[in-house]
């Protein structure tokens, strides 16, 4: 070959080598976006949620915006393992229970700082626990907080809790209460400021638009990889699904189960179920409403529900039907008792044979596709049994107000949490179940006694606890002021370039070790 031909041949070889190298680089880049990708510093994670923030509900755990804010901004004293009721150190490094469980001494970290730069002390822990017990915040574990009669702070890193009596769910409280800042607490209710000690600082909230957060370089757990988190409020679930599919957001909360199932097969998208943070769909019953004061009518409603159909069609089999308000992982779960209310239309008709019932309203969040679908199935199920139901959609803010204020005129459907915690928490704390004041207006000396007995044991497990939970379950099944549908899991949909997001039992997402690859 002459010189020109030689150069052409050499160029061709080099081009082929370069192309191969480029393709290898592309393959490597694609691989780096997988689960084994190394953590990368920088970037802002874009999140999408279907519900806006209601600042006054900070302590209620009532929607995805609340749980997102709490997870990003705040710390707690302890943190449960998602698979057990075994508390692990967080801001409290160690603890000791004495006096039969009536005195609890906590040792605190000394390197925890609020986002204002002030160091957290035992006085802040006292302020947070006392604030949580204040009725204005509607904290669901307020009854447990109120059992703390006095709080001593003998040293900046030591807190001593004195309880009126032992409680089996004390660590539920310590895992739940966000450690708020006393100097800015007055601004929480307006949404002006949320100051905590968590991995991200709250920057701003534009109602019905977005929330912004920046990383906390002084975080005791280590500065986050992300520069910040931007949360977009996208109420329309179709738009929310489209946003994560197009990459406008890296993670979405509130995408419907059917849409999540469809998105799971799209390239670059993953769907995760928040296992360990179970929810339970249910039908609530106002026992003072016409016709619903009769327990046999309420039991007929429980028999009429086609729970498996709801789990399959609405939740796309991400869960399982139950009759009791406990997931299978709970120390209160009893398989025999849980089989009480299987779908049985004939049994429901038999119980309603001599009843003359008016049309009964069924309330639900109207812009929630999941519970809109559930409400329609419930309406059909009850019609088969002979009960006429009027669907009554309401907006999410009004729905929460009605739930907390026990203002539903007849039936309602939504989901409850807290069953994944110590069983007593559900029946002495949660709005639908609280033995002293619940959303159903149900009262019963026997139920109250069973709830108190389970609560005042001082431990959430063991033979005595098991016996107490069985009695509690029997009371719930007989009274049927709530008809359970099934255990479900919230699903988050995210792009596969977002890694390291975890969650706790309350579905509060933790971005402390999250990163974009």
N, C-alpha and C positions, 0 to 999 in steps of 0.2 A: 504494500500500500504506500501511496505517497503521503507526504506530511499532512495535507488537508484531510484525506480519508482517515488517517490515524487520529487526528484531533476530533473528527466527527464521531468516531467509534468510542473514543475515550469520553466524550461528552455524553453519549448515550448511556454508557455504563454508570457515569456519575449521576445522571438524572434518575436512573433506575434505583441506585443506592439511596439517593436523596428521597425518592418517593417512598421506598420501603421504610426509611427512617422516619419520615413524616407519618406514615400509617402506624408505625410502632408507637410514635409519640401520641397519636390520637387514641390508640388502644390503651396506652398507659393513662391518659387523661380520663378516659371513660371509666377505667378501673378505679381511679382515685376517687370517683364520685360514689363508690360503693361503700359497704359497711366497714371496710378496712382502711378507708382514707384517713390520713393523719390529720389531727386537729389543725385548723388554720386560723390565724388571728385576723380579725377585722370583719367588716360587713355589717349590714343591718338586716335582721330577719324580718320579713314581711308576713304578718299574720292576718287572717280574715276571720271574723266572728259574726254570727247572725243576730246577736242581741247587744244593745247598747248598755253602757254602764248605768247603774242606779247607785250613786255614791252612798246614800244612807243605808244601803243594804250590805255594807262591807263585811259585817259579821254574820251574814245569813247564809252564805254559800249558795245563793239562789240562781245564778246564771253564769254563762261561760265568761262574760266580761269580768265579773267579780272574781271568779277563780283564777282568771289570767292575771289580774292586777295583784292579787294576794300572792300568787306564786312567784311573780317577778320581783315585787317590792319588799315583802316581809319575811321575817324568820319566825320560828316558834322555838319553844324550849326543848322539845323532843320531836322525834320523827319516827313513826311506825314503819316497820318493814311492810311492804304492800302484801306480803304473803302471810302475815301473822299479826298478832297483837303484842308484839315484842318491841317496846320503845327503845330507840337508839338515841345517843347523845346528839344534841344540836347546839343551841346556845347554852343549855345546861349540860355540863360534862359528866355529872354524877348526881345521884340522889339516894336518900335513905328514908325509909318509912319506919316510924316507931309509934308507940302508944296504940297498938292495934290498928295502925293505918290512919290514925287521926292527926298525926304530925308528919309532915314531909319536909325534909331539908334538901335544898337544891344548891349545888355549886355551879357558878356561872363562868363562862369564858371571860377573859379580861381584855380581849383584843377585838371586841365587837363594837363597831361605830355606826351611829345613825348617818344618814345621807347628808346631814348638816355638818358632820365632823365631830359631833359630840359622842363621847364614849357611853355605851349602854351600861347601866348599873342596876342593882337590885331594886332601886326606887322605880325604875322604868317597868320592871316585871310586875311590881305591885300595882302601878298605874294601869297597866294593860289588863291584868286579871280583874281589877276593880271596875274598869270601864266595861269590860265584857259582861259583867253582872248587871250593869245599868239597863233597865227595861227599854230605854229609848233606842238601843241598838238592836233589839230583837235577836240577840244571839241565841242560837238554838240550844246551846249547852248552858244557858244561864242558870238553870236550876242547880247544876253541878258547881258552877262558879259561886253560887250563893251559899253553898255548904262551907265555903272557906270563911270562917268567922273572923279571923285576924291574920294579917300577914306581917311578919317581922323581917326587918332588913338589918341584921347585926353587922354586916360588912357589905361593901360595894359588890362583892362577888358571891354573896350568900343570901338566900331567901328561905324563910321558914314559914310553911303554910300550916295553919291550925284549922282542922275541920270539925264541924259540929258532930259528924259521924263518918265512919268509913264509907267510901263509895267505890263501886266496881269499875267505874269509868273515869277515874281521875286522870289517867294518862290520855284518854280521848280529849279531855279539856286542854291538857298541856301540849298536845300535838296540834290543836286547833287554833288557839288564841294567837292572833298576830301581835307581835311586839311593837305597838304603835309608839309614836313620839309624843310625849305630853305637851311639848312646846308648840306643836302644830295640829294637835288633835281636833281643835275647833274647826279646822278647814276641811276635814274629811267629808262631812255631810254635804258640802257644796261641790265637792270634786275639785277644789282649788289646789289642795296639796295632799299627797299620800307619802309620808316620810317614814321609811322603815330602815332595816339594816340588811336587806337582801341584796342579791347580786346586781339588781338594776334599779336606777333612780327614776322616779316618775317625773316627766317633764311637762306634759300638757294633756288636756282632754278637750276635744271639740265635740259637743253632744251630737250624736247621730252621725258622726263623721270618722273620728279616729282618736287614738291615744298614742303618745310617744314616750319612749323610755331610753335612757342612756346607761352604759355600763358603769358599775361601781368599782373603781380601781382599788378602793380600800376594803373590798369585801374580805371578810375573815376566811372565807373558804377559797380564796384565790380569785383574782380578777377574771371576769368572763372573757371568752375568746371574742364574742360579738361586740361590736361597737355600740349596738343598740337594738331595740325591738320596736317595730311600728305596727300597731294594731288597727286594721281598717274595719269599720262597722259596715257589713254588707247584709242587710236584712233578707234580701231575696236569695233563697237557697240555690236557685239555678245560676244566678250571677256569681254566687260564692263558689259553686262547683266550677264554673267557667274560669274564675280567677285563678284557682289553683291549677287547673288544667293548662292554662296559658302561661303560667309562671309568674303572674302578677303578685301572687302571694305564695310563700313557701309552705305554709301550713294553714289549714282551715278547720274551724270548729263550728259545728252546726249543719254540716252537709248531711242531707238525708241518707238513710241507710241504703236505699235503692241507688241513689247517685254515687254513694261511696263504693258500692259493689261494681258499678259500671266503671268508675275511675280506677279501680284496682287493677284493671287490665290495660290501662293506658301506659305508654312508655314514660319512664321517669317519675312515676307516682307510686307511693306506698300508702297503705291503709293500716292503721294500728288500732286495736281495741285496748281501752284502758283497763286492763285486767287488774284486779285488786282494788279497783275503785268502782265497784258495782253500783248500778242504779236499779230501781225496781218500778216498773210501770204498774199503775193501780187505778181503781175506780174509788173515789171518795164518796161518802154518803152522809148527807145532812140528816141526822136521825130525828130532827124536829120538823122536817118537811112533811106535808100531808102524804100518808101512805108509807113513808120510809121510817116511821116510828115503830113499825112492826118488824121484829127480827126475822120472822119467816120470809117476809118480802125481801129483806136484805140478803138472806141466804139464797133465795131464788135467783137474785141478781148474780151472785157468785157462781151458781150452777150454770146459769145461762151463758156466761162468757166463754167464747171459743178462744181460749188462751193460746193454744198451739197455732191457730190460724194467724193471730196477731204476731206471734214470734216469727213465724215463717214469712208472712206476706209483708209486714211492716218493718220488722227488725232483720229480715233476711237471715234468720236463724242465728243471729248473734245474741244468744241467750237461751233461756229455758223457762217453761211455765212453772209457777209455784202457787200454793195456797196461803203460805205463811210469808211474813216479811223478812225472811232470812235467806241469804245465799247459802249454797252448800258448804262454803268455807267457814260459816259462823258456828261458834260453839252452841248456839241455840237451835241449829238445824236438826229437824227430826223427820226422817223420810216417811214414816208411817203417818204422822199428823199432816205432813205436807200434801198428802194425796187426798185430803178431805173433799175439796171442791173441784172434782173433775168435770169436764164439759158434759152436762146431762140435761138436755132440754125437757125431757119427760119429767124429770124430778122437779125442775123449776116450775113447770105447768101444774104439777101436783100441789106444790106449796102455794100456788097462786089461785087455786081452783075457786075459792069463795071470796076472793078479794076484788074490790072495786077501786081501781087506782086512777087518779087524774093523770093528765099528761105531765111528765117529769122533765124539767130542764137539765141538760147535760152541758156543763161549761168546759171549755178548753181554750188554749192559746190559738187564736185563729190564723196567725201567720206561721205556725209551726206545722210543717207538712206531716211530720211523724204523728203528732197527736190529733191532727185533723183526720188522718186516715184511721187512727184507732177509734176516734169518736164515731165515725161512720160505721165501723164494724160493730161497736158496742150497740149503736142504735138498731142495727139489723138483728144482732143476737137477742136483745131484749124484746124486739117486736115478735120474734119467733116464740118467745115465752109468754107473750100477751101483755107486755108493758110498752106503752107509747112514750117515746122520748123525743124531746125537742132540742135540736142542736143549738147551742148558744156560744158562739165564738166571742172571745174578748182579747184585748191586747195584753201583752206579757206583763207590763207594769201593773195593770189593774188586776190581773190574775194573781200575782204575788200578794197584792194588798188584800184580796178576798181570801186567799189561803191563810195569811197571817191573822187577819181579822175575823176568820170563821164566818164569812159572808156569802158563801155559795148557797143559792136558793134550793138546790136539789142534789144532783150528782155532779161530779167533775172528774176529769182524768188528767193525770200528769205522771211524773215520776218522783220518787223519793230517794234520798240517800240515807246515810248513817247506819244502815243495817250491816255494813261491812265492818263497823266498829264494835265495841262492846255492846252486847244486846240491850243492856239497860239504857243506853243512850237513846235508843229509838223511842222507848215508852215513857221516859221522863223528860225528853227534850224535844224531839222532832214535832213540828207543827201538826202533822196528821195524826200522831199517835199519843201525844202527851196526855197522861192519865188525869192530870189536873185541869188542863184546858187544851182542847184540840179543835181542829177545823170542822169536825163532824158534830160538835156539841154533845158528844157521848160522855156519859158519866156512869160509873158503876163502882160501888165499894169493893167488890171482889177484884175488879180489874186494877183499881188503884192499889189495893193491898199486894197483888201479885207484882205490879211494877215496882213498888217500893221495896219489896222483899228481894227482888233481883238486883236492885240498885244498891242496897245497903250491905251487900255481902262483903265488900272489901276486895274481892277478886273476881275476875270475869270468867274463870275456868274452874274445873273441879266438880266432884259429885254433887255438892250442895248447889252449885250454880246450875248444873244440868237439870236438877229437879225443879229449881225455881223457874227456869226457862220453859220447861214443859207445862207448868201451870199457866204461865203467861201466854203461851201459844194456844192453850185450850180456851182461855178467856177471849183471845182475839178471834178465834174461829167461831165460837158460839155467838159472840156479839155481832160480828161482821159489820162493823161500822166503816170498814174499808174492805174492798174486794181486790186482792192482789191479782195481777196479770202474769208478770214474769220478771225474772232477773235479766238485765240487759247491760251492755257495755257501751259507753260513749266511744265513738270512733273518730279519730283524727286522721285527716288526709293531708299528706305532705309530699313535697318534692324530694327526690332521693339525694339532692345535694345538701339537705339540712340533716345534721346528725346530732346525736347526744341529748335529745330532748327526753326528759323523764317526767314522772308525775307521782303524786302521792294519793292517799286514799280518798281525798276530797276532790280529786281531779284538778288540782292546781298544778299547772305545768311548770317545770323547772328548767330554765335555760342557762343555768349557771355554768354548765359544761358543754353547751350547744355550740355548733360552729357550722359555717357554710363552706363546702368543698367545691 
